[in-house]
Amino acid sequence: MIRFWKFIGYVFLALFNAFSIWGALFLFSRGFYELSITFFVLVFLIDYFIFSKGAYPYRYMIPAVILLFILVLYPIAFTIKTAFTNYGTGHIMTRQEVIDRLLTDPVYTYVPDEGKNYIYEIFVRYEGINPTGDFKMLVYDENGEKYVVGNIKPIRMQAGKMILGEAHLIPLEKYEVMKENGKIITIMDGDKTYNYFYSPVDKETAINEVFFKSKIAFPILSKVEIVNNRRERLSLRFSNDGTLKLVEIKHLYRMALSEVVENGKTVVKATLINDLTNRPLLEEDGTFYDFDENGDKVPILGYISYLGGENFTKIFTDPTISGPFTKIFLWNFTYAALSVVFTFAIGLIFALVLNNNTLKGRTLYRTLLIIPWAIPAFISVLIWKNGFFNETYGVLNRFVVNGLFNKESIKWMTNPFWAKVSVLIVNTWLGFPYMMTVSLGALQSIPEELYEAASIDGASKSKRFWKITFPLLMTTIAPLLVGSFAFNFNNFVNIYLLTSGGPAIPNTSTPAGATDILISYTYKLAFEAGRGQDFGFASAISILIFFIVAGISFVNFRISGSFEEVNR
C-alpha cells in the first residue's frame, strides 16, 4: 500500500514538473523572463527537497517556498526591473509587438487615390424569422465577376478576441445558389442556407442596415481584410454619405532596408517606412515617430525600453519633479513623526488616568476610548471628511467656526495648511487608542515599590513620572513607537480617503498634492496620473520607499536589541 501511494505521489510530482517547465518555457517565450526563472528555481528546489535525504525537513516548507517566490520575490524583481524602464501609458507593448501592430493593424491603413470600390451584398442565415450573425458576403469585382468571402482566419488575437482577420475570395461557382428574376437570393454552403439581407446600393434593404452594422460590420468585418486574386486587400470604410463601402486599402507602413544614422555612423538596417511619403520612421526614446507635411515629428506608438537610472535621476534633477517630491518627502516624515507624537501623548494621558485604581467607571471609559480603534478606519475617515470637515455643512464649520466664533469657514480640503491639520487630527483620532492600550499595559507592569520608595524620599508626582514612569515606559514602548512611525510612513488609506493627497501642488508635471505621502504619490503616478500611468517612475519611488522603511526597520531592530542588552 505504501508503494502504491509513493507511486501516486511521484506521478503527481512528474505532472507538476512537466506543467511547471512547460509554463516556464511559455512565459520565457512571451518575454516574462523573471517569472519564468522563478518557476525554474521553484521546480529545482521542490525536486531537491523531495529527492535529497539531507533536505528532508524542508519538504514541509514547500507551500511556504512557493508563496514566497510567487508573492514576494517575483514582485520585488518585477518592480526593480520596471523601475529602469519607461513602462506606462503609451509604452505598454514590446518593440516587436509595436512593429507587428504598425504593419498589420487596420488603423494604420489608407485608401489609395486610385483605389477601386466594390459592390457587395450580405446574406444571412435565419432562425425562424430572426436573422443571425452567421453570414456570407458576396463581392462583385470591376468585371462583374462574383466571389464569396471565405472563412475568416484570425491574424492577431488579444485577450481571446480577434484584432485582425484575413479572408480570401472564392468564386461563386463553388457554391449552390438560387436566383429570382436573375438576382441571387440564396447562397447554400453545405447544409446551411443564407438569404439575401442587405446591400448599400439596394434601398429596399435599408431597413436591415442597423442590424448589419451592429452585428456584422463593426464587430466582425471592420477587423477583416479581404484578399482578392490579385493580392489586393479590401476592407469596409465609411463613405461621405455614411454608408460602408468595400474599398481597396493599403497598409501605411512597411519594413524595408534604409540608411540611418546611429552613434554618428550611417548604417543600413531594417526600418519602418511610410508608404505614402517613403520616409523611414524615427525611433527615439522607446517611441516611433512619423513626420507631418511640415517635417515635424509626430509620435505614433511607443514600446517598453530600458532607461537606465533616468527614473531615479529625474527625481533630483527635474525641477518640476524634484520640488514637489522634496515637499512630499519632508511632509511624509513630518506626518509620520507628528502622528506618533500626538497619538502617544494623548494615549499616554488617557492611560495614566485609567491606571488610577480609585477611578470609578474605568471599564466604561476604557470601552468608550477604544471605539475609534474598533471601528473600521475607512468608515471613520469618511465620517470625518463628510460630517466634520465639509466646508459648507460640516459640523466644525457650521456650528463651531461660523456659529460659535462667527468666523469665516475653514477650507479644510482646499487649503494646504488646514488639509494637513485635518489629516493629523483624523490620524490622531484613529491611533491614540492603540497607544493608550500599550501604554496602559506597560504602566501596569511597573512595580509599585518604586513609587513607594520615591514617595518616602519626598519625590513629587512630576519627578516620579519623569524619573520612574517615563524611562521604564519607554523601555517597552520605544520599539513600538518606531514601528508606529514606519506604519504611518506608509499609511495610504487615511490620506487617500480623506484628501486624496490634495490640494494639488502648482507648477508640477506629476499629480502631486500637498497632503500626499510617498505611497499615495506613487499610487497616483501608477494609476491616476492625468497624463497617463507611469509604472516605471512609480516603481523607482517604490524602491526609494523600500530603502527608507528598511532603514526605519533596521533602527527598530537596533533599538530593540539595545534594550534587550540593558535588561540583561
C-alpha positions in Angstrom: 0.0 0.0 0.0 2.9 2.4 0.8 4.5 1.7 -2.5 1.2 2.5 -4.3 0.9 5.9 -2.6 4.5 6.6 -3.3 3.9 5.8 -7.0 0.8 8.1 -7.0 3.0 10.9 -5.4 5.7 10.5 -8.0 3.1 10.6 -10.8 1.7 13.9 -9.4 5.3 15.2 -9.0 6.1 14.3 -12.6 2.9 16.1 -13.8 3.8 19.1 -11.6 7.3 19.2 -13.1 6.0 18.9 -16.7 3.4 21.6 -16.2 5.8 23.9 -14.4 8.5 23.5 -17.0 6.0 24.0 -19.9 4.7 27.1 -18.2 8.2 28.4 -17.6 9.1 27.9 -21.2 5.9 29.5 -22.4 6.5 32.6 -20.1 10.1 32.8 -21.3 8.9 32.8 -25.0 6.5 35.6 -24.2 9.2 37.8 -22.6 8.3 37.2 -18.9 11.8 36.2 -18.0 11.7 36.9 -14.3 8.5 34.8 -13.8 10.0 32.1 -16.0 13.2 31.9 -13.9 11.1 31.9 -10.7 9.3 28.8 -12.0 12.5 27.0 -12.9 14.1 27.7 -9.5 10.9 26.6 -7.7 10.9 23.3 -9.7 14.6 22.7 -8.8 14.1 23.4 -5.1 11.0 21.3 -4.8 12.7 18.3 -6.5 15.8 18.8 -4.3 13.7 18.8 -1.1 11.9 15.6 -2.2 14.7 13.6 -3.6 17.6 14.7 -1.3 17.7 12.9 2.1 19.6 15.8 3.7 16.9 18.2 2.7 14.1 16.0 4.1 12.9 18.6 6.8 12.4 21.2 4.0 9.7 19.2 2.4 7.2 20.7 4.8 8.2 24.2 3.7 7.3 23.7 0.1 4.0 25.6 0.3 5.7 28.5 2.0 8.5 28.5 -0.5 6.0 28.6 -3.4 4.2 31.5 -1.8 7.5 33.3 -1.0 8.7 33.1 -4.6 5.4 33.9 -6.3 4.0 36.6 -4.0 7.2 38.2 -2.6 10.4 37.6 -4.6 8.9 37.8 -8.1 7.0 41.1 -7.4 10.2 42.6 -6.0 12.2 41.5 -9.1 9.5 42.8 -11.4 9.4 46.2 -9.6 13.2 46.6 -9.8 13.1 45.8 -13.5 10.2 48.2 -14.1 12.0 51.0 -12.3 14.6 51.1 -15.0 12.1 51.2 -17.9 9.6 53.6 -19.4 6.7 51.2 -18.8 3.5 53.1 -18.6 0.8 54.7 -20.8 1.9 54.7 -24.4 4.7 52.2 -23.6 2.8 49.1 -22.7 3.9 46.8 -25.6 7.2 45.3 -26.5 9.1 46.7 -29.5 8.2 43.6 -31.7 4.5 43.9 -30.7 4.5 47.6 -31.8 6.1 46.7 -35.1 3.6 44.0 -35.7 0.8 46.3 -35.0 2.1 49.1 -37.3 2.4 46.5 -40.1 -0.9 44.7 -39.6 -3.4 46.9 -37.6 -6.4 48.1 -39.8 -6.0 51.5 -38.0 -2.7 52.0 -39.9 -4.1 51.7 -43.4 -5.2 54.1 -46.1 -7.3 54.2 -49.3 -5.1 55.0 -52.3 -6.3 57.6 -54.7 -6.6 55.1 -57.5 -8.3 52.5 -55.2 -11.3 50.7 -56.5 -14.8 50.4 -55.0 -16.5 47.1 -54.9 -20.2 46.3 -54.7 -21.1 43.8 -52.1 -24.2 42.0 -50.7 -24.8 40.4 -47.4 -26.6 37.1 -47.0 -27.5 35.9 -43.5 -28.8 32.6 -42.0 -32.2 32.9 -40.3 -33.5 31.1 -37.3 -37.3 31.1 -37.9 -38.0 34.7 -38.9 -35.0 36.2 -37.0 -31.7 37.0 -38.7 -28.5 35.7 -37.1 -24.8 36.9 -37.1 -23.9 33.9 -39.4 -23.5 35.5 -42.8 -21.9 35.2 -46.3 -20.6 38.2 -48.2 -21.0 38.3 -52.0 -18.5 40.6 -53.7 -18.7 41.9 -57.4 -15.3 42.8 -58.9 -14.9 45.5 -61.6 -15.5 42.9 -64.3 -18.8 41.9 -62.8 -17.5 38.5 -61.7 -18.9 37.3 -58.4 -17.0 36.0 -55.4 -17.9 34.8 -51.9 -15.8 35.8 -48.9 -14.3 32.6 -47.5 -13.8 31.7 -43.9 -12.1 34.3 -41.7 -8.7 33.4 -40.4 -7.6 35.3 -37.3 -4.2 37.0 -37.8 -3.9 38.9 -34.5 -5.7 38.0 -31.2 -5.8 39.8 -27.9 -7.5 38.5 -24.7 -9.2 35.9 -26.8 -10.7 38.4 -29.2 -9.8 38.9 -32.9 -8.0 42.1 -33.6 -7.2 41.4 -37.2 -8.5 38.7 -39.5 -8.0 37.8 -43.2 -10.2 36.1 -45.7 -9.9 35.2 -49.4 -12.4 35.5 -52.2 -13.8 32.2 -53.5 -15.5 32.0 -56.9 -19.3 31.9 -56.6 -19.3 28.8 -58.8 -18.2 26.7 -55.9 -21.5 27.4 -54.1 -25.1 26.5 -54.8 -27.3 29.5 -55.4 -30.9 30.3 -56.1 -32.0 33.2 -58.3 -35.2 35.1 -58.7 -35.6 37.3 -61.8 -31.8 36.9 -62.4 -30.9 38.1 -59.0 -29.2 35.9 -56.4 -31.5 35.5 -53.4 -30.0 32.4 -51.6 -26.5 31.0 -51.2 -26.1 27.5 -49.9 -23.0 26.2 -48.1 -23.3 22.6 -47.2 -26.5 22.2 -45.0 -26.7 26.0 -44.3 -28.8 28.4 -46.3 -28.1 32.1 -46.4 -30.8 34.5 -47.7 -30.3 37.9 -49.2 -30.3 40.6 -46.5 -28.5 43.8 -47.2 -26.7 45.8 -49.8 -25.7 49.5 -49.5 -26.9 50.1 -53.1 -30.3 48.5 -52.6 -32.7 50.9 -50.9 -35.2 48.1 -50.3 -32.7 46.6 -47.7 -32.1 49.9 -45.9 -34.3 48.6 -43.0 -31.7 46.0 -42.3 -28.8 48.4 -42.2 -28.8 48.8 -38.4 -28.6 45.1 -37.8 -25.9 44.7 -40.4 -23.7 47.4 -38.8 -24.2 46.4 -35.2 -24.0 42.6 -35.6 -21.8 42.0 -38.6 -19.9 45.1 -39.9 -18.4 46.6 -36.7 -17.8 43.5 -34.6 -16.5 41.3 -37.5 -16.0 42.8 -40.9 -14.3 46.0 -39.7 -11.5 43.8 -38.5 -11.1 41.7 -41.6 -9.0 42.3 -44.7 -10.3 40.6 -47.8 -7.7 39.4 -50.3 -8.6 39.0 -54.0 -6.9 37.0 -56.7 -4.6 40.0 -57.5 -3.4 40.0 -53.8 -5.1 43.4 -53.3 -6.6 44.0 -49.9 -10.2 45.1 -49.5 -11.9 46.4 -46.4 -15.0 48.3 -45.2 -14.7 52.1 -44.9 -17.2 54.8 -44.3 -18.2 56.9 -47.3 -19.3 60.6 -47.2 -23.0 59.6 -47.1 -22.5 57.4 -44.1 -22.7 54.0 -45.8 -20.0 51.4 -45.5 -18.2 50.8 -48.8 -15.9 48.0 -49.7 -12.7 49.6 -51.0 -9.1 48.7 -51.8 -6.7 49.6 -49.0 -3.0 49.6 -48.4 -1.0 49.4 -45.2 0.6 52.7 -44.3 3.8 51.2 -43.0 6.1 48.5 -44.4 9.5 47.1 -43.5 12.4 47.9 -45.7 16.2 48.4 -45.7 17.2 52.0 -45.3 20.2 54.1 -44.2 20.0 55.5 -40.7 22.5 57.4 -38.5 23.4 55.6 -35.3 26.1 56.9 -33.0 27.4 59.2 -35.7 27.7 56.4 -38.3 25.5 55.7 -41.3 24.3 52.1 -41.2 21.9 50.0 -43.3 19.2 48.3 -41.2 15.6 47.2 -41.5 13.3 50.1 -40.6 9.6 51.0 -40.9 8.8 53.1 -44.0 5.8 55.3 -44.5 4.3 54.0 -47.8 2.8 57.4 -48.6 5.9 59.6 -48.1 8.5 56.9 -48.5 10.3 58.3 -45.4 11.6 56.0 -42.6 10.1 56.4 -39.2 12.3 57.9 -36.5 12.9 55.6 -33.5 13.8 57.6 -30.4 13.4 57.0 -26.6 11.2 54.0 -27.0 8.8 55.7 -29.4 8.2 55.5 -33.2 7.8 59.0 -34.8 6.4 59.8 -38.2 6.6 63.2 -39.9 3.8 65.6 -40.9 3.7 67.8 -44.0 5.8 70.4 -42.2 8.5 67.9 -41.3 7.6 67.9 -37.6 7.8 64.8 -35.5 4.5 63.1 -34.7 4.5 60.2 -32.1 2.9 57.1 -33.4 3.4 54.3 -30.9 5.7 53.6 -28.0 7.2 50.5 -26.6 8.9 49.4 -23.3 12.5 50.3 -23.4 15.4 50.4 -20.9 16.1 53.9 -19.5 18.9 53.1 -17.1 18.7 55.3 -14.0 16.7 58.0 -15.6 13.7 57.5 -13.4 15.9 57.9 -10.3 17.9 60.9 -11.6 14.9 62.9 -12.7 13.6 62.8 -9.1 16.5 65.1 -8.2 17.3 66.9 -11.5 13.9 67.8 -13.0 12.7 70.9 -11.1 9.0 70.1 -11.8 9.5 66.8 -10.1 12.2 67.4 -7.5 10.4 70.4 -6.0 7.1 68.5 -5.3 9.0 65.3 -4.5 11.1 67.1 -1.8 7.9 68.7 -0.3 6.2 65.3 -0.2 9.2 63.6 1.2 9.5 66.2 4.1 5.8 66.1 4.7 5.9 62.3 4.8 8.4 62.4 7.7 6.6 65.2 9.4 3.2 63.4 9.1 4.6 60.1 10.4 6.6 61.8 13.3 3.7 64.1 14.4 1.2 61.2 14.2 3.4 59.2 16.6 3.9 62.2 18.9 0.2 63.1 19.1 -1.1 59.6 19.4 1.4 58.6 22.0 0.9 61.8 24.0 -2.9 61.5 24.1 -2.8 57.8 24.6 -0.4 58.1 27.5 -2.5 60.8 29.2 -5.6 58.5 29.0 -3.5 55.5 30.1 -2.3 57.5 33.2 -5.9 58.4 34.0 -7.2 54.9 33.6 -4.3 53.4 35.6 -5.7 55.1 38.7 -7.3 52.3 40.8 -9.5 54.8 42.6 -11.2 56.0 39.3 -14.8 54.9 39.2 -16.2 53.5 35.9 -12.7 52.7 34.5 -14.2 49.8 32.4 -16.8 52.1 30.8 -14.2 54.8 30.0 -11.8 52.2 28.6 -14.6 50.8 26.4 -15.6 54.2 25.1 -12.0 55.3 24.4 -11.3 52.1 22.4 -14.1 52.8 19.9 -12.0 54.8 17.4 -9.7 51.8 17.1 -12.6 49.2 16.9 -14.5 50.9 14.1 -13.0 50.3 10.6 -10.8 53.1 9.6 -12.4 53.7 6.2 -15.7 54.4 7.9 -14.3 56.8 10.4 -12.3 58.7 7.8 -15.3 59.2 5.6 -17.4 60.4 8.5 -14.7 62.9 9.4 -14.4 64.0 5.8 -18.1 64.5 5.1 -19.5 65.1 8.5 -16.9 67.3 10.2 -14.6 68.7 7.6 -17.1 69.6 4.8 -16.6 73.3 4.1 -20.3 74.0 3.6 -22.3 71.9 6.0 -19.6 70.2 8.2 -20.1 70.3 12.0 -16.9 72.1 12.6 -17.5 75.0 10.2 -21.3 75.3 10.6 -21.6 75.0 14.4 -18.2 75.9 15.8 -16.4 78.2 13.4 -19.5 80.1 12.0 -21.9 79.6 14.8 -19.8 79.8 18.0 -16.9 82.1 16.9 -18.7 83.8 13.9 -15.6 83.4 11.7 -15.2 82.5 8.0 -15.4 78.8 7.2 -12.1 77.0 7.3 -11.1 75.5 4.0 -10.3 72.1 5.4 -9.8 70.4 2.0 -8.6 73.2 -0.3 -6.1 75.0 1.9 -2.7 73.1 2.1 -2.2 74.0 5.8 -5.6 73.1 7.0 -5.7 70.0 4.9 -2.5 68.8 6.7 -4.2 69.7 10.0 -7.2 67.7 9.2 -5.1 64.7 8.2 -3.2 64.8 11.5 -6.5 65.2 13.5 -8.0 62.1 11.9 -4.9 60.0 12.2 -4.6 61.0 15.9 -8.2 60.0 16.5 -7.6 56.6 14.9 -4.2 56.0 16.6 -4.5 57.1 20.2 -6.5 54.0 21.4 -3.6 51.8 20.3 -1.1 53.9 22.2 -3.4 54.1 25.2 -3.7 50.3 25.3 0.0 49.5 25.0 0.9 52.3 27.5 -1.7 51.0 30.0 -0.2 47.5 29.8 3.3 48.9 30.3 2.2 51.1 33.2 0.7 48.1 35.0 4.0 46.2 34.7 5.9 48.9 36.7 6.4 47.7 40.3 4.5 49.8 42.9 7.5 49.5 45.3 9.4 52.0 43.1 6.8 54.7 43.7 6.5 54.0 47.4 10.3 54.4 47.8 10.2 57.6 45.7 7.4 59.0 47.9 9.4 58.2 51.1 12.3 60.1 49.6 10.0 63.1 49.0 9.8 62.9 45.2 6.9 64.9 43.7 4.4 63.4 41.2 6.1 65.1 38.3 9.5 63.8 39.4 8.1 60.3 39.9 6.7 60.4 36.3 9.9 61.7 34.7 12.4 59.6 36.8 10.4 56.3 37.1 7.4 56.1 34.9 8.6 57.5 31.6 12.0 55.8 31.5 10.6 52.4 32.3 7.6 53.0 29.9 10.0 53.8 27.1 11.9 50.6 27.6 8.7 48.8 26.5 7.1 51.4 24.2 10.1 52.7 22.2 10.3 49.8 19.7 6.5 50.1 19.2 6.9 53.9 18.5 9.4 53.1 15.8 7.1 50.5 14.4 4.2 53.0 14.5 6.4 55.6 12.7 7.1 53.0 9.9 3.4 52.2 9.7 2.3 55.9 9.4 5.1 56.5 6.9 3.1 54.2 4.5 -0.4 54.9 5.8 -2.0 55.1 2.4 -5.7 54.6 3.3 -6.2 57.6 5.6 -4.6 60.0 3.2 -6.3 58.7 0.1 -9.8 58.5 1.7 -9.6 61.9 3.4 -7.9 64.3 1.0 -6.8 62.1 -1.9 -3.5 63.8 -1.4 -4.9 67.2 -2.3 -4.9 70.1 -2.7 -2.7 69.9 -5.8 0.8 71.4 -5.7 1.1 74.0 -8.5 3.8 74.1 -11.2 4.4 70.3 -11.3 4.4 67.8 -14.1 3.2 65.0 -11.9 0.0 64.6 -9.8 1.5 65.8 -6.6 -0.7 67.1 -3.7 0.1 69.0 -0.5 -1.0 66.1 1.8 0.4 63.3 -0.4 2.8 61.0 1.2 5.2 58.9 -0.9 3.0 55.9 -1.1 -0.1 57.9 -2.2 2.1 59.8 -4.7 3.3 56.5 -6.1 -0.2 55.2 -6.4 -1.4 58.3 -8.3 1.6 58.1 -10.6 0.8 54.5 -11.4 -3.0 54.6 -11.7 -4.4 58.2 -11.6 -1.9 60.4 -13.4 -3.7 62.9 -15.6 -1.0 62.5 -18.3 -1.3 58.7 -18.1 0.1 55.9 -16.0 3.8 55.9 -15.3 4.6 52.5 -13.8 8.4 52.9 -14.3 8.6 56.1 -12.3 6.2 54.8 -9.7 8.4 51.7 -9.3 11.5 53.9 -8.8 9.8 55.7 -6.0 8.6 52.4 -4.5 12.3 51.3 -4.3 13.2 54.5 -2.5 10.3 53.9 -0.1 11.6 50.4 0.5 15.0 51.6 1.5 13.6 54.3 3.8 11.3 51.8 5.5 14.1 49.2 5.6 16.2 51.8 7.4 13.5 52.5 9.9 13.1 48.8 10.5 16.9 48.5 11.0 16.7 51.3 13.6 13.8 49.5 15.2 15.8 46.2 15.5 18.9 48.1 16.9 16.7 49.8 19.5 15.0 46.5 20.4 18.4 44.8 20.7 19.9 47.6 22.8 17.1 47.4 25.2 17.5 43.7 25.4 21.1 44.2 26.4 20.1 46.7 29.1 17.6 44.3 30.5 20.3 41.6 30.9 
